[in-house]
Amino acid sequence: MAKRPQDDSLFFAKPRKTVPHEFVLEALAAATPLTRPLFSCVGVYVGEKIVFALRDRPTAKEDNGVWLATTQEHHESLRREFLNMRSIGVLGKPVTGWQLLPAEALDFESSALRACELVLARDPRIGKVPKRRSKRR
């Protein structure tokens, strides 16, 4: 009886895509962050809250960086801490609840690490509890 060649692809998991700006997850390690796909980003969750979305895409490069999950009421106080923070263009609105720490900014890494410190300190300005999805019928 002839032996069939073994298909090695059955034994290997699909390689994971790299997480953009992975240093953010390392900085949040004490809070045991979870990641999930989110639009064209990687959503970062701490507990029940989404805190960040990490983006590094070839399209709309000006919106690459760390997206902060926040609300408009906190923009002014956060802008005092993050001078380059702004709304996200790909979301299509002049002002968005989500705010961006742009990867192209000179202070990107230090700003992203500061945002991680705020999350670890449970700063109420960063993080949203996502709305529950309704069950499909």
Rosetta constraint file for C-alpha pairs under 8 A:
AtomPair CA 8 CA 12 HARMONIC 7.00 0.50
AtomPair CA 9 CA 13 HARMONIC 7.95 0.50
AtomPair CA 19 CA 42 HARMONIC 6.98 0.50
AtomPair CA 19 CA 54 HARMONIC 7.67 0.50
AtomPair CA 20 CA 42 HARMONIC 7.71 0.50
AtomPair CA 20 CA 54 HARMONIC 5.95 0.50
AtomPair CA 20 CA 55 HARMONIC 6.12 0.50
AtomPair CA 20 CA 56 HARMONIC 5.79 0.50
AtomPair CA 21 CA 25 HARMONIC 7.97 0.50
AtomPair CA 21 CA 54 HARMONIC 6.63 0.50
AtomPair CA 21 CA 55 HARMONIC 7.84 0.50
AtomPair CA 21 CA 56 HARMONIC 7.93 0.50
AtomPair CA 21 CA 65 HARMONIC 7.50 0.50
AtomPair CA 21 CA 66 HARMONIC 7.87 0.50
AtomPair CA 22 CA 26 HARMONIC 6.65 0.50
AtomPair CA 23 CA 27 HARMONIC 6.17 0.50
AtomPair CA 24 CA 28 HARMONIC 6.33 0.50
AtomPair CA 24 CA 112 HARMONIC 6.90 0.50
AtomPair CA 24 CA 113 HARMONIC 6.75 0.50
AtomPair CA 24 CA 116 HARMONIC 6.92 0.50
AtomPair CA 25 CA 29 HARMONIC 6.02 0.50
AtomPair CA 25 CA 33 HARMONIC 6.83 0.50
AtomPair CA 27 CA 113 HARMONIC 6.83 0.50
AtomPair CA 27 CA 116 HARMONIC 6.37 0.50
AtomPair CA 28 CA 32 HARMONIC 6.80 0.50
AtomPair CA 28 CA 33 HARMONIC 6.41 0.50
AtomPair CA 28 CA 116 HARMONIC 6.13 0.50
AtomPair CA 28 CA 119 HARMONIC 7.99 0.50
AtomPair CA 28 CA 120 HARMONIC 6.93 0.50
AtomPair CA 29 CA 33 HARMONIC 6.44 0.50
AtomPair CA 30 CA 120 HARMONIC 7.88 0.50
AtomPair CA 31 CA 46 HARMONIC 6.43 0.50
AtomPair CA 31 CA 120 HARMONIC 6.70 0.50
AtomPair CA 32 CA 46 HARMONIC 6.83 0.50
AtomPair CA 33 CA 44 HARMONIC 6.40 0.50
AtomPair CA 33 CA 45 HARMONIC 5.49 0.50
AtomPair CA 33 CA 46 HARMONIC 4.90 0.50
AtomPair CA 33 CA 47 HARMONIC 7.49 0.50
AtomPair CA 34 CA 44 HARMONIC 5.78 0.50
AtomPair CA 34 CA 45 HARMONIC 5.10 0.50
AtomPair CA 34 CA 46 HARMONIC 6.56 0.50
AtomPair CA 35 CA 42 HARMONIC 6.29 0.50
AtomPair CA 35 CA 43 HARMONIC 5.39 0.50
AtomPair CA 35 CA 44 HARMONIC 4.72 0.50
AtomPair CA 35 CA 45 HARMONIC 6.17 0.50
AtomPair CA 36 CA 42 HARMONIC 5.77 0.50
AtomPair CA 36 CA 43 HARMONIC 5.10 0.50
AtomPair CA 36 CA 44 HARMONIC 6.76 0.50
AtomPair CA 36 CA 45 HARMONIC 8.00 0.50
AtomPair CA 37 CA 41 HARMONIC 6.22 0.50
AtomPair CA 37 CA 42 HARMONIC 4.82 0.50
AtomPair CA 37 CA 43 HARMONIC 5.83 0.50
AtomPair CA 38 CA 42 HARMONIC 5.36 0.50
AtomPair CA 38 CA 43 HARMONIC 5.26 0.50
AtomPair CA 38 CA 53 HARMONIC 7.35 0.50
AtomPair CA 40 CA 55 HARMONIC 7.10 0.50
AtomPair CA 40 CA 57 HARMONIC 7.65 0.50
AtomPair CA 41 CA 53 HARMONIC 5.88 0.50
AtomPair CA 41 CA 54 HARMONIC 5.46 0.50
AtomPair CA 41 CA 55 HARMONIC 4.78 0.50
AtomPair CA 41 CA 56 HARMONIC 7.50 0.50
AtomPair CA 42 CA 53 HARMONIC 5.34 0.50
AtomPair CA 42 CA 54 HARMONIC 5.10 0.50
AtomPair CA 42 CA 55 HARMONIC 6.68 0.50
AtomPair CA 43 CA 50 HARMONIC 6.83 0.50
AtomPair CA 43 CA 51 HARMONIC 7.79 0.50
AtomPair CA 43 CA 52 HARMONIC 5.95 0.50
AtomPair CA 43 CA 53 HARMONIC 4.35 0.50
AtomPair CA 43 CA 54 HARMONIC 6.49 0.50
AtomPair CA 44 CA 50 HARMONIC 5.78 0.50
AtomPair CA 44 CA 51 HARMONIC 5.86 0.50
AtomPair CA 44 CA 52 HARMONIC 5.06 0.50
AtomPair CA 44 CA 53 HARMONIC 5.82 0.50
AtomPair CA 44 CA 54 HARMONIC 7.53 0.50
AtomPair CA 45 CA 49 HARMONIC 5.48 0.50
AtomPair CA 45 CA 50 HARMONIC 4.24 0.50
AtomPair CA 45 CA 51 HARMONIC 5.68 0.50
AtomPair CA 45 CA 52 HARMONIC 7.19 0.50
AtomPair CA 46 CA 50 HARMONIC 6.39 0.50
AtomPair CA 46 CA 51 HARMONIC 6.72 0.50
AtomPair CA 48 CA 129 HARMONIC 5.99 0.50
AtomPair CA 48 CA 130 HARMONIC 7.90 0.50
AtomPair CA 49 CA 127 HARMONIC 5.46 0.50
AtomPair CA 49 CA 128 HARMONIC 5.06 0.50
AtomPair CA 49 CA 129 HARMONIC 4.46 0.50
AtomPair CA 49 CA 130 HARMONIC 6.77 0.50
AtomPair CA 50 CA 69 HARMONIC 6.63 0.50
AtomPair CA 50 CA 127 HARMONIC 5.39 0.50
AtomPair CA 50 CA 128 HARMONIC 5.46 0.50
AtomPair CA 50 CA 129 HARMONIC 6.28 0.50
AtomPair CA 50 CA 130 HARMONIC 6.87 0.50
AtomPair CA 51 CA 68 HARMONIC 6.20 0.50
AtomPair CA 51 CA 69 HARMONIC 5.09 0.50
AtomPair CA 51 CA 70 HARMONIC 7.93 0.50
AtomPair CA 51 CA 119 HARMONIC 7.42 0.50
AtomPair CA 51 CA 126 HARMONIC 5.98 0.50
AtomPair CA 51 CA 127 HARMONIC 4.14 0.50
AtomPair CA 51 CA 128 HARMONIC 6.58 0.50
AtomPair CA 52 CA 66 HARMONIC 6.40 0.50
AtomPair CA 52 CA 67 HARMONIC 5.30 0.50
AtomPair CA 52 CA 68 HARMONIC 4.87 0.50
AtomPair CA 52 CA 69 HARMONIC 5.61 0.50
AtomPair CA 52 CA 127 HARMONIC 7.48 0.50
AtomPair CA 53 CA 66 HARMONIC 5.91 0.50
AtomPair CA 53 CA 67 HARMONIC 4.90 0.50
AtomPair CA 53 CA 68 HARMONIC 6.82 0.50
AtomPair CA 53 CA 69 HARMONIC 7.68 0.50
AtomPair CA 54 CA 64 HARMONIC 7.69 0.50
AtomPair CA 54 CA 65 HARMONIC 6.05 0.50
AtomPair CA 54 CA 66 HARMONIC 4.90 0.50
AtomPair CA 54 CA 67 HARMONIC 6.27 0.50
AtomPair CA 55 CA 63 HARMONIC 7.57 0.50
AtomPair CA 55 CA 64 HARMONIC 4.92 0.50
AtomPair CA 55 CA 65 HARMONIC 5.32 0.50
AtomPair CA 55 CA 66 HARMONIC 6.46 0.50
AtomPair CA 55 CA 67 HARMONIC 7.61 0.50
AtomPair CA 56 CA 61 HARMONIC 7.30 0.50
AtomPair CA 56 CA 64 HARMONIC 4.89 0.50
AtomPair CA 56 CA 65 HARMONIC 6.46 0.50
AtomPair CA 57 CA 61 HARMONIC 6.30 0.50
AtomPair CA 57 CA 64 HARMONIC 6.57 0.50
AtomPair CA 60 CA 64 HARMONIC 7.38 0.50
AtomPair CA 60 CA 90 HARMONIC 7.09 0.50
AtomPair CA 62 CA 102 HARMONIC 6.96 0.50
AtomPair CA 62 CA 103 HARMONIC 7.88 0.50
AtomPair CA 62 CA 104 HARMONIC 7.28 0.50
AtomPair CA 63 CA 88 HARMONIC 6.03 0.50
AtomPair CA 63 CA 89 HARMONIC 6.52 0.50
AtomPair CA 63 CA 90 HARMONIC 7.02 0.50
AtomPair CA 63 CA 100 HARMONIC 7.14 0.50
AtomPair CA 63 CA 102 HARMONIC 6.38 0.50
AtomPair CA 63 CA 103 HARMONIC 7.92 0.50
AtomPair CA 64 CA 102 HARMONIC 5.94 0.50
AtomPair CA 64 CA 103 HARMONIC 5.64 0.50
AtomPair CA 64 CA 104 HARMONIC 7.82 0.50
AtomPair CA 65 CA 100 HARMONIC 6.72 0.50
AtomPair CA 65 CA 101 HARMONIC 5.72 0.50
AtomPair CA 65 CA 102 HARMONIC 4.67 0.50
AtomPair CA 65 CA 103 HARMONIC 4.24 0.50
AtomPair CA 65 CA 104 HARMONIC 7.74 0.50
AtomPair CA 65 CA 108 HARMONIC 7.84 0.50
AtomPair CA 66 CA 100 HARMONIC 5.82 0.50
AtomPair CA 66 CA 101 HARMONIC 5.16 0.50
AtomPair CA 66 CA 102 HARMONIC 6.65 0.50
AtomPair CA 66 CA 103 HARMONIC 7.30 0.50
AtomPair CA 66 CA 112 HARMONIC 6.79 0.50
AtomPair CA 67 CA 98 HARMONIC 6.32 0.50
AtomPair CA 67 CA 99 HARMONIC 5.48 0.50
AtomPair CA 67 CA 100 HARMONIC 4.44 0.50
AtomPair CA 67 CA 101 HARMONIC 6.20 0.50
AtomPair CA 68 CA 98 HARMONIC 5.55 0.50
AtomPair CA 68 CA 99 HARMONIC 5.08 0.50
AtomPair CA 68 CA 100 HARMONIC 6.06 0.50
AtomPair CA 68 CA 101 HARMONIC 7.48 0.50
AtomPair CA 68 CA 126 HARMONIC 6.54 0.50
AtomPair CA 68 CA 127 HARMONIC 7.49 0.50
AtomPair CA 69 CA 97 HARMONIC 7.18 0.50
AtomPair CA 69 CA 98 HARMONIC 5.04 0.50
AtomPair CA 69 CA 99 HARMONIC 6.88 0.50
AtomPair CA 69 CA 126 HARMONIC 5.66 0.50
AtomPair CA 69 CA 127 HARMONIC 4.99 0.50
AtomPair CA 69 CA 128 HARMONIC 6.09 0.50
AtomPair CA 70 CA 74 HARMONIC 6.81 0.50
AtomPair CA 70 CA 75 HARMONIC 7.75 0.50
AtomPair CA 70 CA 97 HARMONIC 5.69 0.50
AtomPair CA 70 CA 98 HARMONIC 5.52 0.50
AtomPair CA 70 CA 99 HARMONIC 7.01 0.50
AtomPair CA 70 CA 125 HARMONIC 5.98 0.50
AtomPair CA 70 CA 126 HARMONIC 5.05 0.50
AtomPair CA 70 CA 127 HARMONIC 5.81 0.50
AtomPair CA 70 CA 128 HARMONIC 6.63 0.50
AtomPair CA 71 CA 75 HARMONIC 6.92 0.50
AtomPair CA 71 CA 97 HARMONIC 4.49 0.50
AtomPair CA 71 CA 98 HARMONIC 6.76 0.50
AtomPair CA 71 CA 125 HARMONIC 7.53 0.50
AtomPair CA 72 CA 96 HARMONIC 7.27 0.50
AtomPair CA 72 CA 97 HARMONIC 5.26 0.50
AtomPair CA 74 CA 78 HARMONIC 6.13 0.50
AtomPair CA 74 CA 125 HARMONIC 5.81 0.50
AtomPair CA 75 CA 79 HARMONIC 5.89 0.50
AtomPair CA 75 CA 99 HARMONIC 8.00 0.50
AtomPair CA 76 CA 80 HARMONIC 6.63 0.50
AtomPair CA 77 CA 81 HARMONIC 7.07 0.50
AtomPair CA 78 CA 82 HARMONIC 6.05 0.50
AtomPair CA 78 CA 85 HARMONIC 8.00 0.50
AtomPair CA 78 CA 125 HARMONIC 7.73 0.50
AtomPair CA 79 CA 83 HARMONIC 5.48 0.50
AtomPair CA 79 CA 84 HARMONIC 7.53 0.50
AtomPair CA 79 CA 85 HARMONIC 6.06 0.50
AtomPair CA 82 CA 101 HARMONIC 7.65 0.50
AtomPair CA 82 CA 111 HARMONIC 6.36 0.50
AtomPair CA 84 CA 101 HARMONIC 6.53 0.50
AtomPair CA 84 CA 102 HARMONIC 7.20 0.50
AtomPair CA 84 CA 105 HARMONIC 6.86 0.50
AtomPair CA 85 CA 99 HARMONIC 6.45 0.50
AtomPair CA 85 CA 100 HARMONIC 5.41 0.50
AtomPair CA 85 CA 101 HARMONIC 5.00 0.50
AtomPair CA 85 CA 102 HARMONIC 7.09 0.50
AtomPair CA 86 CA 99 HARMONIC 5.51 0.50
AtomPair CA 86 CA 100 HARMONIC 5.31 0.50
AtomPair CA 86 CA 101 HARMONIC 7.03 0.50
AtomPair CA 87 CA 94 HARMONIC 7.05 0.50
AtomPair CA 87 CA 95 HARMONIC 5.55 0.50
AtomPair CA 87 CA 96 HARMONIC 5.47 0.50
AtomPair CA 87 CA 97 HARMONIC 7.67 0.50
AtomPair CA 87 CA 98 HARMONIC 6.69 0.50
AtomPair CA 87 CA 99 HARMONIC 4.79 0.50
AtomPair CA 87 CA 100 HARMONIC 5.88 0.50
AtomPair CA 88 CA 92 HARMONIC 7.72 0.50
AtomPair CA 88 CA 93 HARMONIC 7.93 0.50
AtomPair CA 88 CA 95 HARMONIC 7.82 0.50
AtomPair CA 88 CA 96 HARMONIC 6.71 0.50
AtomPair CA 88 CA 98 HARMONIC 7.07 0.50
AtomPair CA 88 CA 99 HARMONIC 6.13 0.50
AtomPair CA 88 CA 100 HARMONIC 5.93 0.50
AtomPair CA 89 CA 93 HARMONIC 7.02 0.50
AtomPair CA 89 CA 94 HARMONIC 7.56 0.50
AtomPair CA 91 CA 96 HARMONIC 7.37 0.50
AtomPair CA 101 CA 105 HARMONIC 7.73 0.50
AtomPair CA 101 CA 108 HARMONIC 6.50 0.50
AtomPair CA 101 CA 111 HARMONIC 7.12 0.50
AtomPair CA 101 CA 112 HARMONIC 6.96 0.50
AtomPair CA 102 CA 108 HARMONIC 6.40 0.50
AtomPair CA 103 CA 108 HARMONIC 5.48 0.50
AtomPair CA 103 CA 109 HARMONIC 7.95 0.50
AtomPair CA 104 CA 108 HARMONIC 6.97 0.50
AtomPair CA 107 CA 111 HARMONIC 5.88 0.50
AtomPair CA 108 CA 112 HARMONIC 6.01 0.50
AtomPair CA 109 CA 113 HARMONIC 6.09 0.50
AtomPair CA 110 CA 114 HARMONIC 6.11 0.50
AtomPair CA 111 CA 115 HARMONIC 6.19 0.50
AtomPair CA 112 CA 116 HARMONIC 6.33 0.50
AtomPair CA 113 CA 117 HARMONIC 6.34 0.50
AtomPair CA 114 CA 118 HARMONIC 6.39 0.50
AtomPair CA 115 CA 119 HARMONIC 6.33 0.50
AtomPair CA 116 CA 120 HARMONIC 6.18 0.50
AtomPair CA 117 CA 121 HARMONIC 6.14 0.50
AtomPair CA 118 CA 122 HARMONIC 6.22 0.50
AtomPair CA 118 CA 123 HARMONIC 5.24 0.50
AtomPair CA 118 CA 126 HARMONIC 7.53 0.50
AtomPair CA 119 CA 123 HARMONIC 5.73 0.50
AtomPair CA 119 CA 126 HARMONIC 6.54 0.50
AtomPair CA 119 CA 127 HARMONIC 7.74 0.50
